[in-house]
Structure formats: C-alpha cells, structure tokens
Amino acid sequence: MPTIGLAGLADASEEVFPTIPTGIYECRCKTLESVDSKSREGRQNLKASCVVGPTHTDVAGTNLNVYLPLPASDMDPVELQRSLSRIKRFHIACGVEISGDDIDTDAFFGAELKLSITEAEVTNKETGLKEKSNNVKDYLPL
C-alpha cells in the first residue's frame, strides 16, 4: 500500500483554530476592510484583522478578527447609534483620528490597541458541532 510521510501527524492537535485564554491582549491591526455580514443578509461589517503582540509569548502571533457592524438604512435609531459608537470607539482605541464621516482604512495599518477577549462555545452552522471560539468584547487604547 502506498504511503505519504507526514512528520508530526500523530502528535498534531485536532483543533484547527485554537482559541486563546480570556484576557486583555496588546495587538497590532493589520487590515481594515468592509465585508458582507455572515449573520445579517444585506448588511456590511468592518473587519479589522489584528495579531497578538510579542508581550504575550504563549499566544504571540495569534490572529484575531474584530467585526463592527456598518450603519445601514434599515437600522432603528438605537442600533444606528450603537454602530457609530462602536466604530468611533475602535478609532480611539487605535489612535486613529476621525476626520469627517469617512474612514481611512490605511490609517489603521500597524495601529496598536488592546483587545479584551473571552472564550465561548458556539455551534457551527454548517456541521452542527460545538466549537470553541474567541469573542472580542472590547477594544482599548494602549
């Protein structure tokens, strides 16, 4: 029988996307972009891709995504204000100045901030299986 050698396969974890423990982590923003919402059809989110910094040696380099709902015409006034407030709070946490009503996505590249992370167990919509996930609960300036 033909075989393919894969060094380390027997000892590999089954967890493809390991979570990090609940805590506050210093991170660096790599990108900020507009993406389709996975949970609300027709809506858009800002997706900030961040990486955990070297001060957290056990999880340094871990990628974390922050999703911020973008304002939409079908939002009620409270939901709209909450969306704008979250985006403004993220600007402040990253040290990015707000100039008018536009977002300069390039201004976030390399921005440093703290992310408050929790671990959660969620059900995968495709498989129905329970999985661990990290949730970003807050963003704070360094």
PyMOL commands that place a pseudoatom at each C-alpha (Angstrom):
pseudoatom trace, name=CA, resn=MET, resi=1, chain=A, elem=C, hetatm=0, pos=[0.000, 0.000, 0.000]
pseudoatom trace, name=CA, resn=PRO, resi=2, chain=A, elem=C, hetatm=0, pos=[1.452, 3.428, -0.960]
pseudoatom trace, name=CA, resn=THR, resi=3, chain=A, elem=C, hetatm=0, pos=[2.001, 5.880, 1.893]
pseudoatom trace, name=CA, resn=ILE, resi=4, chain=A, elem=C, hetatm=0, pos=[2.786, 9.557, 2.282]
pseudoatom trace, name=CA, resn=GLY, resi=5, chain=A, elem=C, hetatm=0, pos=[5.076, 10.548, 5.155]
pseudoatom trace, name=CA, resn=LEU, resi=6, chain=A, elem=C, hetatm=0, pos=[3.790, 13.415, 7.305]
pseudoatom trace, name=CA, resn=ALA, resi=7, chain=A, elem=C, hetatm=0, pos=[6.163, 14.186, 10.167]
pseudoatom trace, name=CA, resn=GLY, resi=8, chain=A, elem=C, hetatm=0, pos=[4.249, 15.197, 13.320]
pseudoatom trace, name=CA, resn=LEU, resi=9, chain=A, elem=C, hetatm=0, pos=[0.835, 13.935, 12.173]
pseudoatom trace, name=CA, resn=ALA, resi=10, chain=A, elem=C, hetatm=0, pos=[0.414, 11.504, 15.073]
pseudoatom trace, name=CA, resn=ASP, resi=11, chain=A, elem=C, hetatm=0, pos=[1.061, 14.244, 17.648]
pseudoatom trace, name=CA, resn=ALA, resi=12, chain=A, elem=C, hetatm=0, pos=[-0.926, 17.015, 15.914]
pseudoatom trace, name=CA, resn=SER, resi=13, chain=A, elem=C, hetatm=0, pos=[-3.904, 18.584, 17.670]
pseudoatom trace, name=CA, resn=GLU, resi=14, chain=A, elem=C, hetatm=0, pos=[-7.355, 18.093, 16.160]
pseudoatom trace, name=CA, resn=GLU, resi=15, chain=A, elem=C, hetatm=0, pos=[-8.128, 21.729, 16.947]
pseudoatom trace, name=CA, resn=VAL, resi=16, chain=A, elem=C, hetatm=0, pos=[-7.596, 23.654, 13.696]
pseudoatom trace, name=CA, resn=PHE, resi=17, chain=A, elem=C, hetatm=0, pos=[-8.162, 27.153, 15.058]
pseudoatom trace, name=CA, resn=PRO, resi=18, chain=A, elem=C, hetatm=0, pos=[-7.111, 27.067, 18.713]
pseudoatom trace, name=CA, resn=THR, resi=19, chain=A, elem=C, hetatm=0, pos=[-8.556, 29.728, 20.985]
pseudoatom trace, name=CA, resn=ILE, resi=20, chain=A, elem=C, hetatm=0, pos=[-6.606, 31.873, 23.395]
pseudoatom trace, name=CA, resn=PRO, resi=21, chain=A, elem=C, hetatm=0, pos=[-7.497, 32.260, 27.070]
pseudoatom trace, name=CA, resn=THR, resi=22, chain=A, elem=C, hetatm=0, pos=[-9.821, 35.027, 28.267]
pseudoatom trace, name=CA, resn=GLY, resi=23, chain=A, elem=C, hetatm=0, pos=[-7.817, 38.177, 28.907]
pseudoatom trace, name=CA, resn=ILE, resi=24, chain=A, elem=C, hetatm=0, pos=[-6.668, 41.534, 27.592]
pseudoatom trace, name=CA, resn=TYR, resi=25, chain=A, elem=C, hetatm=0, pos=[-4.058, 41.386, 24.833]
pseudoatom trace, name=CA, resn=GLU, resi=26, chain=A, elem=C, hetatm=0, pos=[-1.874, 44.014, 23.206]
pseudoatom trace, name=CA, resn=CYS, resi=27, chain=A, elem=C, hetatm=0, pos=[-2.425, 43.693, 19.459]
pseudoatom trace, name=CA, resn=ARG, resi=28, chain=A, elem=C, hetatm=0, pos=[-1.476, 45.296, 16.177]
pseudoatom trace, name=CA, resn=CYS, resi=29, chain=A, elem=C, hetatm=0, pos=[-4.007, 45.981, 13.418]
pseudoatom trace, name=CA, resn=LYS, resi=30, chain=A, elem=C, hetatm=0, pos=[-3.013, 44.531, 10.036]
pseudoatom trace, name=CA, resn=THR, resi=31, chain=A, elem=C, hetatm=0, pos=[-6.007, 45.429, 7.858]
pseudoatom trace, name=CA, resn=LEU, resi=32, chain=A, elem=C, hetatm=0, pos=[-9.399, 47.091, 7.976]
pseudoatom trace, name=CA, resn=GLU, resi=33, chain=A, elem=C, hetatm=0, pos=[-11.911, 46.296, 5.259]
pseudoatom trace, name=CA, resn=SER, resi=34, chain=A, elem=C, hetatm=0, pos=[-15.624, 46.182, 4.534]
pseudoatom trace, name=CA, resn=VAL, resi=35, chain=A, elem=C, hetatm=0, pos=[-17.067, 42.648, 4.311]
pseudoatom trace, name=CA, resn=ASP, resi=36, chain=A, elem=C, hetatm=0, pos=[-20.516, 41.097, 3.961]
pseudoatom trace, name=CA, resn=SER, resi=37, chain=A, elem=C, hetatm=0, pos=[-22.118, 40.189, 7.282]
pseudoatom trace, name=CA, resn=LYS, resi=38, chain=A, elem=C, hetatm=0, pos=[-22.389, 36.433, 7.823]
pseudoatom trace, name=CA, resn=SER, resi=39, chain=A, elem=C, hetatm=0, pos=[-25.316, 36.791, 10.215]
pseudoatom trace, name=CA, resn=ARG, resi=40, chain=A, elem=C, hetatm=0, pos=[-27.387, 39.632, 8.676]
pseudoatom trace, name=CA, resn=GLU, resi=41, chain=A, elem=C, hetatm=0, pos=[-28.112, 39.347, 4.966]
pseudoatom trace, name=CA, resn=GLY, resi=42, chain=A, elem=C, hetatm=0, pos=[-27.642, 42.589, 3.078]
pseudoatom trace, name=CA, resn=ARG, resi=43, chain=A, elem=C, hetatm=0, pos=[-25.555, 44.150, 5.859]
pseudoatom trace, name=CA, resn=GLN, resi=44, chain=A, elem=C, hetatm=0, pos=[-21.874, 45.058, 5.889]
pseudoatom trace, name=CA, resn=ASN, resi=45, chain=A, elem=C, hetatm=0, pos=[-19.277, 44.899, 8.655]
pseudoatom trace, name=CA, resn=LEU, resi=46, chain=A, elem=C, hetatm=0, pos=[-15.899, 46.470, 9.121]
pseudoatom trace, name=CA, resn=LYS, resi=47, chain=A, elem=C, hetatm=0, pos=[-13.443, 43.623, 9.642]
pseudoatom trace, name=CA, resn=ALA, resi=48, chain=A, elem=C, hetatm=0, pos=[-10.229, 44.506, 11.438]
pseudoatom trace, name=CA, resn=SER, resi=49, chain=A, elem=C, hetatm=0, pos=[-7.597, 41.786, 11.267]
pseudoatom trace, name=CA, resn=CYS, resi=50, chain=A, elem=C, hetatm=0, pos=[-5.310, 42.028, 14.277]
pseudoatom trace, name=CA, resn=VAL, resi=51, chain=A, elem=C, hetatm=0, pos=[-2.375, 40.000, 15.564]
pseudoatom trace, name=CA, resn=VAL, resi=52, chain=A, elem=C, hetatm=0, pos=[-1.431, 39.426, 19.215]
pseudoatom trace, name=CA, resn=GLY, resi=53, chain=A, elem=C, hetatm=0, pos=[1.855, 41.125, 20.057]
pseudoatom trace, name=CA, resn=PRO, resi=54, chain=A, elem=C, hetatm=0, pos=[5.109, 39.654, 21.376]
pseudoatom trace, name=CA, resn=THR, resi=55, chain=A, elem=C, hetatm=0, pos=[4.475, 40.595, 25.024]
pseudoatom trace, name=CA, resn=HIS, resi=56, chain=A, elem=C, hetatm=0, pos=[2.121, 37.598, 25.226]
pseudoatom trace, name=CA, resn=THR, resi=57, chain=A, elem=C, hetatm=0, pos=[4.729, 34.949, 24.473]
pseudoatom trace, name=CA, resn=ASP, resi=58, chain=A, elem=C, hetatm=0, pos=[2.381, 31.968, 24.784]
pseudoatom trace, name=CA, resn=VAL, resi=59, chain=A, elem=C, hetatm=0, pos=[-0.065, 33.297, 22.132]
pseudoatom trace, name=CA, resn=ALA, resi=60, chain=A, elem=C, hetatm=0, pos=[2.066, 35.855, 20.225]
pseudoatom trace, name=CA, resn=GLY, resi=61, chain=A, elem=C, hetatm=0, pos=[1.224, 35.922, 16.537]
pseudoatom trace, name=CA, resn=THR, resi=62, chain=A, elem=C, hetatm=0, pos=[-2.346, 34.675, 17.021]
pseudoatom trace, name=CA, resn=ASN, resi=63, chain=A, elem=C, hetatm=0, pos=[-4.724, 36.316, 14.549]
pseudoatom trace, name=CA, resn=LEU, resi=64, chain=A, elem=C, hetatm=0, pos=[-7.916, 37.880, 15.900]
pseudoatom trace, name=CA, resn=ASN, resi=65, chain=A, elem=C, hetatm=0, pos=[-10.698, 39.490, 13.886]
pseudoatom trace, name=CA, resn=VAL, resi=66, chain=A, elem=C, hetatm=0, pos=[-12.844, 42.365, 15.113]
pseudoatom trace, name=CA, resn=TYR, resi=67, chain=A, elem=C, hetatm=0, pos=[-16.221, 42.796, 13.386]
pseudoatom trace, name=CA, resn=LEU, resi=68, chain=A, elem=C, hetatm=0, pos=[-18.015, 46.139, 13.607]
pseudoatom trace, name=CA, resn=PRO, resi=69, chain=A, elem=C, hetatm=0, pos=[-21.465, 46.477, 12.002]
pseudoatom trace, name=CA, resn=LEU, resi=70, chain=A, elem=C, hetatm=0, pos=[-21.595, 49.307, 9.494]
pseudoatom trace, name=CA, resn=PRO, resi=71, chain=A, elem=C, hetatm=0, pos=[-24.606, 51.643, 9.603]
pseudoatom trace, name=CA, resn=ALA, resi=72, chain=A, elem=C, hetatm=0, pos=[-27.478, 50.523, 7.375]
pseudoatom trace, name=CA, resn=SER, resi=73, chain=A, elem=C, hetatm=0, pos=[-30.672, 52.227, 6.228]
pseudoatom trace, name=CA, resn=ASP, resi=74, chain=A, elem=C, hetatm=0, pos=[-32.856, 49.565, 7.886]
pseudoatom trace, name=CA, resn=MET, resi=75, chain=A, elem=C, hetatm=0, pos=[-31.353, 50.068, 11.365]
pseudoatom trace, name=CA, resn=ASP, resi=76, chain=A, elem=C, hetatm=0, pos=[-33.525, 51.566, 14.072]
pseudoatom trace, name=CA, resn=PRO, resi=77, chain=A, elem=C, hetatm=0, pos=[-32.136, 54.733, 15.736]
pseudoatom trace, name=CA, resn=VAL, resi=78, chain=A, elem=C, hetatm=0, pos=[-30.705, 52.864, 18.738]
pseudoatom trace, name=CA, resn=GLU, resi=79, chain=A, elem=C, hetatm=0, pos=[-28.973, 50.263, 16.553]
pseudoatom trace, name=CA, resn=LEU, resi=80, chain=A, elem=C, hetatm=0, pos=[-27.605, 53.004, 14.285]
pseudoatom trace, name=CA, resn=GLN, resi=81, chain=A, elem=C, hetatm=0, pos=[-26.177, 54.965, 17.226]
pseudoatom trace, name=CA, resn=ARG, resi=82, chain=A, elem=C, hetatm=0, pos=[-24.632, 51.788, 18.674]
pseudoatom trace, name=CA, resn=SER, resi=83, chain=A, elem=C, hetatm=0, pos=[-22.968, 51.032, 15.319]
pseudoatom trace, name=CA, resn=LEU, resi=84, chain=A, elem=C, hetatm=0, pos=[-21.486, 54.528, 15.042]
pseudoatom trace, name=CA, resn=SER, resi=85, chain=A, elem=C, hetatm=0, pos=[-20.343, 54.481, 18.683]
pseudoatom trace, name=CA, resn=ARG, resi=86, chain=A, elem=C, hetatm=0, pos=[-18.557, 51.143, 18.280]
pseudoatom trace, name=CA, resn=ILE, resi=87, chain=A, elem=C, hetatm=0, pos=[-16.741, 52.372, 15.163]
pseudoatom trace, name=CA, resn=LYS, resi=88, chain=A, elem=C, hetatm=0, pos=[-15.732, 55.612, 16.906]
pseudoatom trace, name=CA, resn=ARG, resi=89, chain=A, elem=C, hetatm=0, pos=[-14.533, 53.663, 19.957]
pseudoatom trace, name=CA, resn=PHE, resi=90, chain=A, elem=C, hetatm=0, pos=[-12.395, 51.458, 17.694]
pseudoatom trace, name=CA, resn=HIS, resi=91, chain=A, elem=C, hetatm=0, pos=[-10.872, 54.589, 16.094]
pseudoatom trace, name=CA, resn=ILE, resi=92, chain=A, elem=C, hetatm=0, pos=[-9.988, 55.914, 19.543]
pseudoatom trace, name=CA, resn=ALA, resi=93, chain=A, elem=C, hetatm=0, pos=[-8.529, 52.578, 20.693]
pseudoatom trace, name=CA, resn=CYS, resi=94, chain=A, elem=C, hetatm=0, pos=[-6.286, 52.506, 17.600]
pseudoatom trace, name=CA, resn=GLY, resi=95, chain=A, elem=C, hetatm=0, pos=[-5.241, 56.142, 17.991]
pseudoatom trace, name=CA, resn=VAL, resi=96, chain=A, elem=C, hetatm=0, pos=[-6.668, 56.978, 14.563]
pseudoatom trace, name=CA, resn=GLU, resi=97, chain=A, elem=C, hetatm=0, pos=[-8.060, 60.482, 14.199]
pseudoatom trace, name=CA, resn=ILE, resi=98, chain=A, elem=C, hetatm=0, pos=[-11.616, 60.886, 12.976]
pseudoatom trace, name=CA, resn=SER, resi=99, chain=A, elem=C, hetatm=0, pos=[-11.854, 63.426, 10.169]
pseudoatom trace, name=CA, resn=GLY, resi=100, chain=A, elem=C, hetatm=0, pos=[-15.369, 63.897, 8.944]
pseudoatom trace, name=CA, resn=ASP, resi=101, chain=A, elem=C, hetatm=0, pos=[-17.578, 60.961, 8.089]
pseudoatom trace, name=CA, resn=ASP, resi=102, chain=A, elem=C, hetatm=0, pos=[-15.059, 58.892, 6.099]
pseudoatom trace, name=CA, resn=ILE, resi=103, chain=A, elem=C, hetatm=0, pos=[-12.904, 56.020, 7.323]
pseudoatom trace, name=CA, resn=ASP, resi=104, chain=A, elem=C, hetatm=0, pos=[-9.308, 55.924, 6.082]
pseudoatom trace, name=CA, resn=THR, resi=105, chain=A, elem=C, hetatm=0, pos=[-8.688, 52.172, 6.207]
pseudoatom trace, name=CA, resn=ASP, resi=106, chain=A, elem=C, hetatm=0, pos=[-4.949, 52.620, 5.557]
pseudoatom trace, name=CA, resn=ALA, resi=107, chain=A, elem=C, hetatm=0, pos=[-4.643, 54.665, 8.776]
pseudoatom trace, name=CA, resn=PHE, resi=108, chain=A, elem=C, hetatm=0, pos=[-5.288, 51.506, 10.810]
pseudoatom trace, name=CA, resn=PHE, resi=109, chain=A, elem=C, hetatm=0, pos=[-2.329, 49.563, 9.389]
pseudoatom trace, name=CA, resn=GLY, resi=110, chain=A, elem=C, hetatm=0, pos=[0.099, 48.984, 12.242]
pseudoatom trace, name=CA, resn=ALA, resi=111, chain=A, elem=C, hetatm=0, pos=[-2.145, 50.660, 14.837]
pseudoatom trace, name=CA, resn=GLU, resi=112, chain=A, elem=C, hetatm=0, pos=[-1.691, 49.203, 18.322]
pseudoatom trace, name=CA, resn=LEU, resi=113, chain=A, elem=C, hetatm=0, pos=[-4.528, 48.593, 20.751]
pseudoatom trace, name=CA, resn=LYS, resi=114, chain=A, elem=C, hetatm=0, pos=[-5.704, 46.254, 23.479]
pseudoatom trace, name=CA, resn=LEU, resi=115, chain=A, elem=C, hetatm=0, pos=[-8.390, 43.673, 22.788]
pseudoatom trace, name=CA, resn=SER, resi=116, chain=A, elem=C, hetatm=0, pos=[-10.476, 42.193, 25.590]
pseudoatom trace, name=CA, resn=ILE, resi=117, chain=A, elem=C, hetatm=0, pos=[-11.067, 38.562, 24.616]
pseudoatom trace, name=CA, resn=THR, resi=118, chain=A, elem=C, hetatm=0, pos=[-13.365, 35.877, 26.011]
pseudoatom trace, name=CA, resn=GLU, resi=119, chain=A, elem=C, hetatm=0, pos=[-13.692, 32.221, 25.105]
pseudoatom trace, name=CA, resn=ALA, resi=120, chain=A, elem=C, hetatm=0, pos=[-17.084, 30.913, 24.064]
pseudoatom trace, name=CA, resn=GLU, resi=121, chain=A, elem=C, hetatm=0, pos=[-18.584, 27.696, 22.806]
pseudoatom trace, name=CA, resn=VAL, resi=122, chain=A, elem=C, hetatm=0, pos=[-20.603, 28.140, 19.629]
pseudoatom trace, name=CA, resn=THR, resi=123, chain=A, elem=C, hetatm=0, pos=[-22.463, 25.798, 17.307]
pseudoatom trace, name=CA, resn=ASN, resi=124, chain=A, elem=C, hetatm=0, pos=[-21.038, 25.552, 13.805]
pseudoatom trace, name=CA, resn=LYS, resi=125, chain=A, elem=C, hetatm=0, pos=[-23.950, 26.329, 11.450]
pseudoatom trace, name=CA, resn=GLU, resi=126, chain=A, elem=C, hetatm=0, pos=[-22.611, 24.020, 8.750]
pseudoatom trace, name=CA, resn=THR, resi=127, chain=A, elem=C, hetatm=0, pos=[-21.818, 20.952, 10.879]
pseudoatom trace, name=CA, resn=GLY, resi=128, chain=A, elem=C, hetatm=0, pos=[-23.994, 21.446, 13.958]
pseudoatom trace, name=CA, resn=LEU, resi=129, chain=A, elem=C, hetatm=0, pos=[-20.971, 20.643, 16.135]
pseudoatom trace, name=CA, resn=LYS, resi=130, chain=A, elem=C, hetatm=0, pos=[-19.931, 22.675, 19.174]
pseudoatom trace, name=CA, resn=GLU, resi=131, chain=A, elem=C, hetatm=0, pos=[-16.677, 24.591, 18.713]
pseudoatom trace, name=CA, resn=LYS, resi=132, chain=A, elem=C, hetatm=0, pos=[-14.608, 26.912, 20.846]
pseudoatom trace, name=CA, resn=SER, resi=133, chain=A, elem=C, hetatm=0, pos=[-14.361, 30.484, 19.654]
pseudoatom trace, name=CA, resn=ASN, resi=134, chain=A, elem=C, hetatm=0, pos=[-12.850, 33.759, 20.806]
pseudoatom trace, name=CA, resn=ASN, resi=135, chain=A, elem=C, hetatm=0, pos=[-15.072, 36.820, 21.119]
pseudoatom trace, name=CA, resn=VAL, resi=136, chain=A, elem=C, hetatm=0, pos=[-13.767, 40.371, 21.141]
pseudoatom trace, name=CA, resn=LYS, resi=137, chain=A, elem=C, hetatm=0, pos=[-15.668, 42.091, 23.957]
pseudoatom trace, name=CA, resn=ASP, resi=138, chain=A, elem=C, hetatm=0, pos=[-13.941, 45.474, 23.949]
pseudoatom trace, name=CA, resn=TYR, resi=139, chain=A, elem=C, hetatm=0, pos=[-11.125, 47.484, 22.376]
pseudoatom trace, name=CA, resn=LEU, resi=140, chain=A, elem=C, hetatm=0, pos=[-8.983, 49.848, 24.395]
pseudoatom trace, name=CA, resn=PRO, resi=141, chain=A, elem=C, hetatm=0, pos=[-6.066, 52.194, 23.733]
pseudoatom trace, name=CA, resn=LEU, resi=142, chain=A, elem=C, hetatm=0, pos=[-2.588, 51.063, 24.824]
for i in range(1, 142): cmd.bond("trace and resi %d" % i, "trace and resi %d" % (i + 1))
show_as sticks, trace
zoom trace
